[in-house]
Amino acid sequence: MHAFQFQTTKSILCEVGATAKIGELMAQMGCKKIAFVTDKMILELGLAQASLDGLKAAGVDVHIIDDVVADPPESMILTAVEEAKSQGVDGVVSVGGGSSLDTAKLIAVLVGSDQPISEMYGIGLVRDDRLPLVLAPTTAGTGSEVTPISIVTTGTNEKKGVVSPQLLPDWAILDAELTVGLPAHVTAATGIDAMVHAIEAYTSKFKKNIVSDTLARQALELLGQNIHTACTNGEDRAARSNMLLGSMLAGMAFANAPVAAVHALAYPLGGHFHVPHGLSNALVLPYVLDFNMSEAADTYAEIAPLIFPELAGKSIKHACDGMVEGFKAMGPQLGMQSKLAEVGVNHNHLPMLAEDAMKQTRLLVNNPREMTYEAALEIYTQAL
């Protein structure tokens, strides 16, 4: 067995209604006033109320930062950091989607540091420790609650990542109540995003290991068995809990065996066209899988039946082809767009997208097959 290292979030609480306990957890960590990072929709829907009530009951003051937007811009994050500093917060909580959680991680690091964010982009470059941090996802997709990663949109519409163990929170809270009633197309897109995390972790070129493999396989089984139920019956708390758990396990896997070309080609779609991240992944996934087949067919065949049980016992070629076709069909089945043209992309945009994808060297190095500009352009063309 080759040597590897594995890191993840220190503590996890998985329980329906668990966000009511966040105040108690923050008080136990000595926090007196926290920044509560979310977006306006989460507040309007009442999804943050249980955690806010719990914080009040525990005697923890709250300053709400609710201007988080998708694909969080660097300028927004820095404004939030200054706001948190001016309020004298000593801890950070986030209840929200991946963008809110990623923003909260960076606030927790930047509030007590004089290191500029520009020096943090990359792997292992954060110098200082962070404030106490608790994260509760409202979608089953990003796995951000167990990853040491925050994705930021810079002023040039390019996505960059801060990857450092300081970004792992003290607690990840999995509360299925937060995802009940989530629209089917959002449930589908975030669920496929989580599947991509597991698939790319399972085929990651350099850091794939027995722990990440085990987590990825379990994640795909949970996600594959529950995504249709979660999309068609949003009130099914068992399915919702299983999706959250699958997303978290996939997050643990890819945090240690990093993602690759699917994400590299998805990021420019978010940066330029503001396509939600899960949908961006879903749109390019089948075509990247097909491109990788010459190098990854054996591993794809191992996991294909976990997602599509009807592929069990099939030959490697049939299992791989079945997985590609299965993902092509899954989007429309679950009410999602299935082509780039449906999200505003046309042929004239493809060279720009391919150029930007090739800048994602942090991700592309992990792909089982070397990605080129020409290959990226062809993948986008197939996905159009």
C-alpha positions in Angstrom: 0.0 0.0 0.0 1.4 3.4 -0.9 1.8 6.1 1.7 -0.9 8.7 2.0 -2.3 11.3 4.4 -6.0 12.0 5.2 -7.5 15.0 6.9 -11.1 15.9 7.5 -13.4 17.9 9.8 -12.8 17.3 13.5 -16.5 16.7 14.6 -19.7 15.9 12.8 -23.3 16.0 14.0 -25.9 14.3 11.8 -29.4 14.6 13.1 -32.7 16.1 11.9 -33.1 19.4 13.8 -29.4 19.6 14.7 -28.9 23.2 13.8 -30.8 24.1 17.0 -27.6 23.0 18.9 -25.2 25.3 17.1 -25.5 28.0 19.9 -24.5 25.4 22.5 -21.5 24.3 20.4 -20.3 27.9 19.9 -20.7 28.7 23.6 -18.7 25.6 24.5 -15.9 27.0 22.3 -16.0 30.2 24.3 -17.6 32.4 21.7 -19.4 35.6 22.8 -20.3 37.2 19.4 -20.3 35.4 16.1 -20.6 36.3 12.4 -23.6 34.4 10.9 -22.9 34.0 7.2 -25.8 33.1 4.9 -27.8 34.6 2.1 -31.1 36.5 2.1 -33.1 33.7 0.7 -32.1 31.3 3.5 -33.3 34.0 6.0 -36.5 34.6 4.1 -37.3 30.8 4.0 -36.7 30.6 7.8 -34.0 28.0 7.4 -31.7 29.9 9.7 -34.2 30.4 12.5 -33.5 27.3 14.6 -29.8 28.1 14.7 -30.4 31.8 15.4 -32.8 30.9 18.2 -30.3 28.4 19.6 -27.5 31.0 19.6 -29.7 33.5 21.4 -30.6 30.9 24.0 -27.0 30.1 24.6 -26.2 33.8 25.2 -24.1 34.2 22.0 -24.6 37.6 20.2 -25.0 37.4 16.4 -24.0 39.7 13.6 -25.7 38.5 10.4 -23.8 38.8 7.1 -26.4 37.9 4.5 -25.1 39.3 1.2 -23.4 36.2 0.0 -24.0 35.5 -3.7 -23.2 32.4 -5.9 -19.6 32.1 -7.1 -18.6 34.5 -4.3 -16.5 37.4 -5.6 -13.3 38.3 -3.8 -14.5 41.9 -3.3 -17.6 40.6 -1.5 -15.6 38.4 0.8 -13.2 41.2 1.7 -16.1 43.5 2.5 -17.6 40.8 4.8 -14.2 40.4 6.5 -14.0 44.1 7.3 -17.6 44.0 8.6 -16.8 41.1 10.8 -13.6 42.8 12.1 -15.6 46.0 12.9 -18.1 43.9 14.9 -15.3 42.2 17.0 -16.6 38.7 16.3 -14.8 35.8 17.9 -16.4 33.0 15.9 -18.1 32.2 12.6 -21.3 30.1 11.8 -22.7 29.5 8.3 -26.0 28.0 7.4 -26.3 28.0 3.6 -25.1 26.6 0.3 -21.5 26.1 -0.8 -20.9 29.7 -1.5 -21.9 30.8 2.0 -19.8 28.0 3.6 -16.8 28.9 1.5 -17.2 32.6 2.4 -17.5 31.7 6.1 -14.3 29.7 6.0 -12.3 32.6 4.6 -13.9 35.1 7.0 -12.8 32.9 9.9 -9.2 32.9 8.6 -8.9 36.5 7.4 -10.4 38.3 10.4 -7.4 37.5 12.6 -4.7 37.6 9.9 -2.7 40.3 8.1 -2.0 37.9 5.2 -3.7 39.2 2.0 -6.1 36.8 0.3 -4.0 37.1 -2.9 -1.2 35.2 -1.1 -3.6 32.4 0.0 -4.6 31.1 -3.5 -3.1 27.7 -4.0 -2.4 24.8 -1.7 -1.2 25.1 1.9 -0.4 28.8 1.7 -2.6 30.0 4.6 -0.2 31.1 7.4 -2.5 31.8 10.4 -5.1 29.9 12.4 -8.8 30.8 12.2 -11.7 31.6 14.5 -14.0 28.9 15.8 -16.1 27.7 12.9 -19.3 25.7 12.5 -20.9 24.9 9.1 -24.3 23.6 8.2 -25.1 23.0 4.5 -28.5 23.6 3.1 -27.8 21.6 -0.1 -26.5 18.1 -0.5 -23.8 18.8 -3.0 -20.6 20.8 -2.3 -19.4 18.9 0.7 -17.8 22.2 1.7 -18.5 21.4 5.4 -15.7 18.8 5.3 -13.3 20.2 2.8 -10.3 22.5 3.4 -11.2 24.4 0.2 -12.8 27.8 -0.6 -13.5 28.8 -4.2 -13.4 32.5 -5.0 -14.2 34.4 -8.2 -11.6 37.0 -8.9 -12.1 40.3 -10.6 -11.3 38.6 -14.0 -14.1 36.1 -13.7 -11.6 33.4 -13.0 -12.1 31.0 -10.2 -9.3 30.4 -7.8 -9.0 28.1 -4.8 -7.7 28.5 -1.3 -6.7 25.0 -0.1 -5.4 24.7 3.5 -6.2 22.6 6.5 -7.2 25.8 8.5 -10.4 25.9 6.4 -11.7 22.7 7.9 -14.4 23.7 10.5 -14.7 22.5 14.1 -18.1 21.1 13.5 -20.1 20.0 10.4 -23.8 19.9 11.0 -25.9 17.7 8.8 -29.6 18.6 9.3 -31.9 17.2 6.7 -34.6 19.7 7.8 -32.6 22.4 6.0 -33.0 20.6 2.6 -36.7 19.7 2.8 -38.6 21.4 0.1 -35.5 22.3 -1.9 -36.6 22.5 -5.6 -36.1 19.4 -7.6 -33.7 21.0 -10.2 -31.5 22.3 -7.3 -31.6 18.9 -5.6 -30.6 17.3 -8.9 -27.8 19.6 -9.7 -26.3 19.6 -6.3 -26.7 15.8 -6.1 -24.8 15.3 -9.4 -22.2 17.7 -8.1 -21.6 15.4 -5.1 -21.5 12.4 -7.5 -18.8 14.2 -9.5 -16.8 14.7 -6.4 -16.9 11.0 -5.6 -16.2 9.9 -9.2 -13.2 12.3 -9.6 -11.8 11.3 -6.2 -12.0 7.6 -7.2 -10.0 8.3 -10.4 -7.7 11.0 -9.0 -4.3 10.5 -10.5 -1.9 11.0 -7.6 -3.6 11.0 -4.2 -6.3 8.3 -4.6 -6.1 6.1 -1.5 -8.0 3.3 0.2 -9.8 5.7 2.6 -10.9 8.1 -0.2 -11.9 5.1 -2.3 -14.0 3.7 0.4 -15.8 7.0 1.1 -16.3 7.6 -2.6 -17.9 4.2 -3.2 -20.3 4.7 -0.2 -21.1 8.2 -1.3 -22.1 7.0 -4.8 -24.2 4.3 -3.4 -26.1 6.7 -1.1 -26.5 9.4 -3.8 -27.4 7.0 -6.6 -30.1 5.2 -4.5 -31.7 8.4 -3.2 -31.4 11.2 -5.8 -34.6 10.3 -7.7 -36.6 10.0 -4.4 -35.2 13.3 -3.1 -36.1 15.0 -6.4 -39.7 13.6 -6.7 -40.6 13.7 -3.0 -38.8 16.6 -1.4 -40.4 15.9 2.0 -38.8 12.5 2.3 -36.4 13.1 5.2 -34.7 9.7 5.0 -33.8 10.4 1.3 -32.7 13.9 2.2 -30.5 12.7 5.1 -28.9 10.1 2.8 -28.2 12.7 0.2 -26.5 15.0 2.8 -24.5 12.0 4.1 -23.5 11.0 0.6 -22.5 14.6 -0.2 -20.4 14.8 3.0 -18.6 11.5 2.3 -17.9 12.6 -1.2 -16.5 15.8 0.2 -14.2 13.9 2.5 -13.0 11.8 -0.4 -12.2 14.7 -2.8 -10.7 16.8 -0.1 -8.0 14.2 0.1 -8.0 12.8 -3.5 -8.6 16.0 -5.5 -11.1 16.6 -8.3 -10.0 17.0 -11.9 -11.1 17.9 -15.4 -14.9 17.9 -14.8 -14.5 20.7 -12.3 -11.8 22.5 -14.4 -14.2 22.7 -17.4 -17.2 23.6 -15.1 -15.5 26.6 -13.4 -15.5 28.9 -16.5 -19.2 28.3 -17.0 -19.8 29.7 -13.5 -17.3 32.5 -13.9 -18.6 33.8 -17.2 -22.2 32.7 -17.4 -23.1 32.3 -13.7 -24.3 28.8 -14.2 -24.8 27.2 -10.8 -21.8 25.0 -10.0 -23.7 21.7 -9.8 -25.3 22.3 -13.1 -22.0 23.3 -14.7 -20.5 19.9 -13.6 -23.6 18.0 -14.9 -23.4 19.7 -18.3 -19.8 18.6 -19.0 -19.6 15.4 -17.0 -20.6 12.8 -19.6 -18.2 14.2 -22.2 -15.3 14.3 -19.8 -16.0 10.7 -18.7 -15.9 9.7 -22.4 -12.6 11.5 -22.9 -11.1 9.8 -19.9 -12.2 6.3 -20.9 -8.9 5.3 -22.4 -7.2 5.7 -19.0 -9.9 5.2 -16.5 -12.3 2.5 -17.9 -11.4 -0.1 -15.3 -12.1 2.2 -12.3 -15.3 3.7 -14.0 -16.6 0.1 -14.5 -16.1 -0.5 -10.7 -18.3 2.4 -9.7 -20.9 2.5 -12.5 -23.2 -0.1 -10.9 -23.2 1.9 -7.6 -25.0 4.7 -9.5 -26.8 2.6 -12.1 -27.6 -0.8 -10.6 -28.7 -2.2 -13.9 -25.0 -2.1 -15.0 -24.0 -4.7 -12.5 -22.3 -7.7 -14.2 -21.8 -5.9 -17.5 -18.5 -5.9 -19.3 -16.1 -3.0 -18.7 -17.1 -1.4 -22.0 -20.8 -1.8 -21.4 -20.6 -0.5 -17.9 -18.6 2.6 -18.9 -20.8 3.3 -21.9 -23.9 2.8 -19.7 -22.6 5.3 -17.1 -22.0 8.0 -19.8 -25.5 7.5 -21.3 -27.0 7.3 -17.8 -25.6 10.7 -16.9 -26.7 12.2 -20.3 -30.3 11.0 -19.4 -30.3 11.9 -15.7 -30.3 15.6 -16.1 -33.5 15.8 -18.2 -35.1 13.1 -16.1 -34.6 15.3 -13.0 -35.7 18.5 -14.6 -32.3 20.0 -15.4 -30.9 21.6 -18.6 -28.8 19.1 -20.5 -26.9 21.3 -23.0 -24.7 24.4 -22.8 -26.9 26.2 -25.4 -29.7 26.1 -22.8 -27.6 28.2 -20.4 -26.6 30.9 -22.9 -23.4 29.4 -24.4 -22.8 29.5 -28.2 -20.0 28.4 -30.5 -18.3 31.8 -30.3 -17.8 31.3 -26.5 -16.1 27.9 -26.7 -12.5 29.0 -27.3 -12.7 31.4 -24.3 -14.1 28.6 -22.1 -11.4 26.2 -23.2 -8.6 28.8 -22.6 -10.0 29.4 -19.1 -10.3 25.7 -18.3 -6.6 25.2 -19.1 -5.7 27.7 -16.4 -7.1 25.3 -13.8 -3.8 23.5 -13.5 -4.4 22.7 -9.8 -7.2 20.5 -11.0 -6.1 19.3 -14.4 -3.0 17.6 -12.9 -5.3 15.1 -11.1 -7.1 14.0 -14.3 -6.4 10.4 -15.3 -5.8 11.5 -18.9 -3.9 14.6 -19.9 -6.2 17.4 -20.9 -5.3 19.7 -23.8 -6.8 22.9 -25.1 -8.0 21.0 -28.2 -9.6 18.3 -26.1 -11.3 20.8 -23.9 -12.7 22.6 -26.9 -14.0 19.4 -28.3 -15.7 18.5 -25.0 -17.4 21.9 -24.9 -18.5 21.4 -28.5 -20.0 18.0 -27.7 -21.8 19.5 -24.7 -23.2 22.4 -26.7 
